[in-house]
Amino acid sequence: MNAKTRDYRWMVGVVLVLVWSAAAKAQPGLLTGDPKLACEALACLSTGSPPHECQPAIARYLSINAKKPAQTVAARMAFLNQCPLVTNPGSGGQGGSSSEASNGKFSG
């Protein structure tokens, strides 16, 4: 394993620990299912070269497809918004999204 790979793994590990510990404070119990994968995907997508531990979260994110590109983007954003740590500027810091993507309506 080269130094660059080791650095990425360390960085992803630190980010995941921070995400999980903050999520545990935000909600009692551990995250499971799509909320867990959404938080992992956010951490993994923020790295330049995600390690193999990111594969399930990235695969779930990339499996989201719609007929139109704009719908795919909206659906993927709705998936990422399932992480309880995600806040959007228009949501008043409450997490999630009030966009059309989160309520299943798509335009585009």
TORPA-4810 file (N, C-alpha, C, O; in nm, 3 decimals):
<nodes>
NODE_1_0.086_-0.117_0.000_0.000_0.000_0.000_0.090_0.123_0.000_0.179_0.135_0.084_M
NODE_2_0.067_0.215_-0.094_0.151_0.334_-0.098_0.101_0.439_0.001_-0.007_0.426_0.059_N
NODE_3_0.181_0.543_0.020_0.150_0.646_0.120_0.022_0.720_0.086_-0.054_0.756_0.175_A
NODE_4_-0.003_0.743_-0.041_-0.123_0.816_-0.082_-0.249_0.735_-0.047_-0.346_0.791_0.005_K
NODE_5_-0.247_0.606_-0.074_-0.361_0.520_-0.040_-0.381_0.516_0.111_-0.495_0.523_0.158_T
NODE_6_-0.273_0.505_0.185_-0.282_0.501_0.331_-0.341_0.633_0.383_-0.424_0.631_0.475_R
NODE_7_-0.300_0.746_0.326_-0.352_0.876_0.368_-0.502_0.886_0.339_-0.577_0.936_0.423_D
NODE_8_-0.546_0.839_0.222_-0.689_0.842_0.189_-0.769_0.756_0.285_-0.875_0.797_0.332_Y
NODE_9_-0.719_0.636_0.313_-0.789_0.548_0.406_-0.799_0.610_0.544_-0.902_0.601_0.610_R
NODE_10_-0.691_0.672_0.588_-0.692_0.736_0.719_-0.794_0.849_0.720_-0.872_0.862_0.815_W
NODE_11_-0.794_0.931_0.614_-0.886_1.044_0.606_-1.031_0.996_0.602_-1.116_1.052_0.672_M
NODE_12_-1.060_0.895_0.522_-1.196_0.842_0.515_-1.236_0.784_0.650_-1.350_0.804_0.695_V
NODE_13_-1.146_0.714_0.716_-1.174_0.658_0.847_-1.208_0.766_0.948_-1.303_0.751_1.025_G
NODE_14_-1.131_0.873_0.948_-1.157_0.984_1.041_-1.292_1.048_1.011_-1.370_1.075_1.102_V
NODE_15_-1.319_1.072_0.883_-1.447_1.134_0.845_-1.564_1.044_0.886_-1.663_1.092_0.940_V
NODE_16_-1.553_0.913_0.860_-1.661_0.822_0.897_-1.683_0.818_1.047_-1.797_0.815_1.093_L
NODE_17_-1.575_0.818_1.125_-1.589_0.820_1.271_-1.660_0.948_1.315_-1.748_0.943_1.401_V
NODE_18_-1.621_1.061_1.258_-1.686_1.187_1.294_-1.833_1.188_1.254_-1.918_1.233_1.331_L
NODE_19_-1.863_1.137_1.134_-2.002_1.133_1.089_-2.085_1.043_1.180_-2.194_1.081_1.222_V
NODE_20_-2.033_0.924_1.210_-2.108_0.831_1.293_-2.125_0.882_1.435_-2.233_0.865_1.493_W
NODE_21_-2.023_0.943_1.492_-2.037_0.991_1.629_-2.132_1.109_1.635_-2.210_1.121_1.730_S
NODE_22_-2.128_1.197_1.536_-2.222_1.308_1.533_-2.363_1.259_1.508_-2.458_1.312_1.566_A
NODE_23_-2.378_1.158_1.423_-2.511_1.102_1.396_-2.567_1.034_1.520_-2.687_1.040_1.546_A
NODE_24_-2.481_0.969_1.597_-2.526_0.903_1.719_-2.577_1.006_1.819_-2.670_0.978_1.895_A
NODE_25_-2.517_1.123_1.821_-2.564_1.230_1.909_-2.695_1.288_1.856_-2.782_1.327_1.935_K
NODE_26_-2.709_1.294_1.724_-2.829_1.351_1.664_-2.949_1.260_1.680_-3.061_1.307_1.698_A
NODE_27_-2.928_1.130_1.675_-3.035_1.032_1.687_-2.986_0.919_1.777_-2.875_0.868_1.760_Q
NODE_28_-3.069_0.879_1.872_-3.027_0.766_1.953_-3.018_0.639_1.869_-3.097_0.620_1.777_P
NODE_29_-2.925_0.553_1.900_-2.908_0.429_1.824_-2.819_0.450_1.705_-2.786_0.563_1.670_G
NODE_30_-2.781_0.342_1.643_-2.694_0.349_1.526_-2.774_0.367_1.399_-2.888_0.321_1.390_L
NODE_31_-2.715_0.432_1.303_-2.779_0.446_1.173_-2.777_0.312_1.102_-2.681_0.236_1.113_L
NODE_32_-2.883_0.283_1.029_-2.891_0.161_0.949_-2.955_0.195_0.816_-3.011_0.303_0.798_T
NODE_33_-2.948_0.103_0.725_-3.015_0.117_0.596_-2.966_0.235_0.515_-2.848_0.270_0.518_G
NODE_34_-3.059_0.298_0.441_-3.022_0.409_0.354_-2.966_0.530_0.429_-2.873_0.593_0.377_D
NODE_35_-3.015_0.567_0.548_-2.951_0.679_0.618_-2.802_0.653_0.645_-2.720_0.744_0.631_P
NODE_36_-2.768_0.531_0.683_-2.628_0.495_0.707_-2.549_0.503_0.576_-2.440_0.560_0.573_K
NODE_37_-2.604_0.445_0.469_-2.535_0.448_0.340_-2.522_0.590_0.287_-2.422_0.623_0.223_L
NODE_38_-2.621_0.675_0.313_-2.615_0.814_0.268_-2.500_0.888_0.338_-2.426_0.962_0.273_A
NODE_39_-2.485_0.869_0.468_-2.375_0.933_0.541_-2.241_0.879_0.492_-2.146_0.956_0.474_C
NODE_40_-2.232_0.750_0.472_-2.108_0.690_0.422_-2.076_0.743_0.282_-1.961_0.773_0.251_E
NODE_41_-2.179_0.753_0.197_-2.158_0.803_0.060_-2.107_0.946_0.062_-2.018_0.982_-0.015_A
NODE_42_-2.162_1.028_0.150_-2.114_1.167_0.161_-1.966_1.171_0.197_-1.889_1.246_0.138_L
NODE_43_-1.928_1.090_0.294_-1.787_1.087_0.335_-1.700_1.032_0.222_-1.593_1.086_0.194_A
NODE_44_-1.745_0.926_0.159_-1.664_0.861_0.055_-1.653_0.947_-0.071_-1.548_0.950_-0.135_C
NODE_45_-1.762_1.015_-0.107_-1.759_1.098_-0.228_-1.672_1.222_-0.209_-1.632_1.286_-0.306_L
NODE_46_-1.643_1.257_-0.084_-1.562_1.374_-0.058_-1.413_1.346_-0.072_-1.331_1.438_-0.063_S
NODE_47_-1.376_1.220_-0.093_-1.235_1.187_-0.111_-1.202_1.178_-0.259_-1.290_1.156_-0.342_T
NODE_48_-1.077_1.195_-0.290_-1.036_1.186_-0.431_-1.037_1.044_-0.483_-1.066_1.020_-0.600_G
NODE_49_-1.006_0.950_-0.397_-0.999_0.811_-0.437_-1.050_0.724_-0.321_-0.972_0.683_-0.236_S
NODE_50_-1.181_0.697_-0.318_-1.238_0.623_-0.206_-1.181_0.482_-0.193_-1.160_0.415_-0.294_P
NODE_51_-1.155_0.436_-0.070_-1.107_0.300_-0.050_-1.217_0.198_-0.074_-1.333_0.235_-0.090_P
NODE_52_-1.183_0.071_-0.076_-1.281_-0.033_-0.106_-1.391_-0.041_-0.001_-1.498_-0.095_-0.030_H
NODE_53_-1.369_0.010_0.119_-1.474_0.009_0.222_-1.593_0.096_0.183_-1.702_0.082_0.239_E
NODE_54_-1.572_0.183_0.088_-1.678_0.273_0.042_-1.769_0.208_-0.062_-1.874_0.264_-0.096_C
NODE_55_-1.733_0.093_-0.113_-1.803_0.031_-0.226_-1.954_0.018_-0.204_-2.030_0.055_-0.294_Q
NODE_56_-2.004_-0.032_-0.090_-2.150_-0.046_-0.076_-2.224_0.088_-0.084_-2.329_0.097_-0.147_P
NODE_57_-2.170_0.190_-0.019_-2.235_0.321_-0.019_-2.232_0.384_-0.158_-2.332_0.440_-0.204_A
NODE_58_-2.117_0.376_-0.225_-2.105_0.433_-0.359_-2.194_0.357_-0.458_-2.257_0.417_-0.544_I
NODE_59_-2.198_0.225_-0.444_-2.283_0.144_-0.533_-2.429_0.181_-0.516_-2.502_0.191_-0.615_A
NODE_60_-2.473_0.202_-0.392_-2.613_0.241_-0.367_-2.642_0.377_-0.432_-2.745_0.395_-0.496_R
NODE_61_-2.550_0.472_-0.414_-2.565_0.605_-0.472_-2.573_0.598_-0.625_-2.660_0.660_-0.686_Y
NODE_62_-2.481_0.523_-0.685_-2.478_0.515_-0.831_-2.591_0.430_-0.889_-2.620_0.438_-1.008_L
NODE_63_-2.656_0.349_-0.805_-2.768_0.267_-0.854_-2.895_0.350_-0.873_-2.992_0.301_-0.931_S
NODE_64_-2.895_0.471_-0.826_-3.012_0.558_-0.839_-3.009_0.623_-0.977_-2.922_0.706_-1.006_I
NODE_65_-3.103_0.585_-1.060_-3.112_0.636_-1.196_-3.257_0.668_-1.229_-3.349_0.603_-1.179_N
NODE_66_-3.276_0.767_-1.312_-3.409_0.805_-1.358_-3.403_0.822_-1.510_-3.297_0.810_-1.571_A
NODE_67_-3.519_0.851_-1.569_-3.524_0.863_-1.714_-3.447_0.985_-1.764_-3.385_0.979_-1.870_K
NODE_68_-3.451_1.094_-1.690_-3.384_1.217_-1.732_-3.269_1.247_-1.635_-3.280_1.219_-1.516_K
NODE_69_-3.160_1.305_-1.686_-3.047_1.336_-1.599_-3.084_1.424_-1.478_-3.035_1.401_-1.368_P
NODE_70_-3.170_1.522_-1.499_-3.209_1.609_-1.388_-3.284_1.531_-1.280_-3.270_1.560_-1.161_A
NODE_71_-3.361_1.432_-1.322_-3.431_1.349_-1.224_-3.334_1.260_-1.147_-3.353_1.237_-1.027_Q
NODE_72_-3.232_1.211_-1.215_-3.130_1.131_-1.148_-3.059_1.214_-1.043_-3.039_1.169_-0.931_T
NODE_73_-3.021_1.336_-1.078_-2.953_1.425_-0.983_-3.044_1.451_-0.863_-2.998_1.444_-0.749_V
NODE_74_-3.169_1.481_-0.888_-3.263_1.509_-0.779_-3.282_1.387_-0.688_-3.286_1.400_-0.566_A
NODE_75_-3.294_1.269_-0.747_-3.314_1.148_-0.669_-3.188_1.115_-0.587_-3.198_1.071_-0.473_A
NODE_76_-3.070_1.137_-0.645_-2.947_1.113_-0.571_-2.931_1.212_-0.457_-2.883_1.175_-0.350_R
NODE_77_-2.970_1.337_-0.479_-2.967_1.435_-0.371_-3.064_1.397_-0.259_-3.033_1.412_-0.141_M
NODE_78_-3.181_1.348_-0.297_-3.278_1.304_-0.196_-3.220_1.189_-0.113_-3.240_1.182_0.008_A
NODE_79_-3.148_1.099_-0.179_-3.082_0.990_-0.108_-2.980_1.045_-0.008_-2.980_1.006_0.109_F
NODE_80_-2.893_1.136_-0.053_-2.792_1.193_0.036_-2.854_1.271_0.151_-2.798_1.276_0.260_L
NODE_81_-2.970_1.331_0.126_-3.039_1.408_0.230_-3.094_1.319_0.341_-3.140_1.370_0.443_N
NODE_82_-3.090_1.188_0.324_-3.134_1.097_0.430_-3.034_1.091_0.545_-3.068_1.045_0.654_Q
NODE_83_-2.912_1.138_0.523_-2.815_1.145_0.631_-2.861_1.255_0.726_-2.883_1.368_0.682_C
NODE_84_-2.876_1.225_0.855_-2.930_1.326_0.948_-2.839_1.446_0.968_-2.881_1.544_1.029_P
NODE_85_-2.717_1.442_0.919_-2.626_1.554_0.934_-2.634_1.652_0.819_-2.571_1.758_0.824_L
NODE_86_-2.710_1.619_0.715_-2.718_1.703_0.597_-2.815_1.817_0.623_-2.927_1.796_0.669_V
NODE_87_-2.770_1.939_0.593_-2.859_2.054_0.599_-2.846_2.130_0.469_-2.737_2.142_0.413_T
NODE_88_-2.955_2.181_0.422_-2.956_2.262_0.301_-2.980_2.406_0.341_-3.048_2.432_0.441_N
NODE_89_-2.926_2.501_0.265_-2.942_2.641_0.301_-3.088_2.683_0.321_-3.116_2.766_0.407_P
NODE_90_-3.179_2.628_0.244_-3.319_2.667_0.254_-3.398_2.591_0.359_-3.519_2.613_0.373_G
NODE_91_-3.333_2.502_0.435_-3.407_2.419_0.530_-3.405_2.474_0.671_-3.462_2.413_0.761_S
NODE_92_-3.340_2.587_0.693_-3.335_2.643_0.827_-3.250_2.561_0.921_-3.268_2.570_1.043_G
NODE_93_-3.158_2.480_0.869_-3.070_2.401_0.952_-3.135_2.280_1.015_-3.081_2.222_1.109_G
NODE_94_-3.251_2.240_0.966_-3.323_2.128_1.024_-3.290_1.996_0.961_-3.346_1.894_1.001_Q
NODE_95_-3.199_1.993_0.864_-3.165_1.868_0.797_-3.267_1.837_0.690_-3.375_1.895_0.687_G
NODE_96_-3.232_1.747_0.604_-3.323_1.709_0.497_-3.341_1.822_0.399_-3.263_1.917_0.397_G
NODE_97_-3.443_1.811_0.319_-3.465_1.910_0.214_-3.613_1.931_0.193_-3.693_1.837_0.203_S
NODE_98_-3.649_2.054_0.163_-3.788_2.081_0.129_-3.805_2.087_-0.022_-3.909_2.130_-0.072_S
NODE_99_-3.704_2.043_-0.094_-3.708_2.049_-0.240_-3.803_1.945_-0.296_-3.850_1.856_-0.225_S
NODE_100_-3.831_1.959_-0.424_-3.918_1.863_-0.492_-3.857_1.724_-0.490_-3.930_1.625_-0.493_E
NODE_101_-3.724_1.715_-0.485_-3.659_1.584_-0.486_-3.698_1.503_-0.364_-3.714_1.381_-0.374_A
NODE_102_-3.716_1.568_-0.249_-3.744_1.492_-0.128_-3.889_1.447_-0.119_-3.920_1.355_-0.044_S
NODE_103_-3.979_1.512_-0.194_-4.117_1.468_-0.185_-4.161_1.388_-0.307_-4.279_1.364_-0.328_N
NODE_104_-4.062_1.348_-0.388_-4.091_1.258_-0.498_-4.135_1.326_-0.626_-4.160_1.259_-0.725_G
NODE_105_-4.146_1.459_-0.626_-4.185_1.532_-0.747_-4.060_1.579_-0.817_-3.969_1.633_-0.753_K
NODE_106_-4.055_1.559_-0.946_-3.938_1.598_-1.022_-3.980_1.691_-1.134_-4.086_1.676_-1.193_F
NODE_107_-3.896_1.787_-1.161_-3.918_1.873_-1.277_-3.795_1.863_-1.365_-3.683_1.861_-1.314_S
NODE_108_-3.814_1.858_-1.490_-3.696_1.854_-1.577_-3.699_1.747_-1.677_-3.606_1.733_-1.755_G
</nodes>
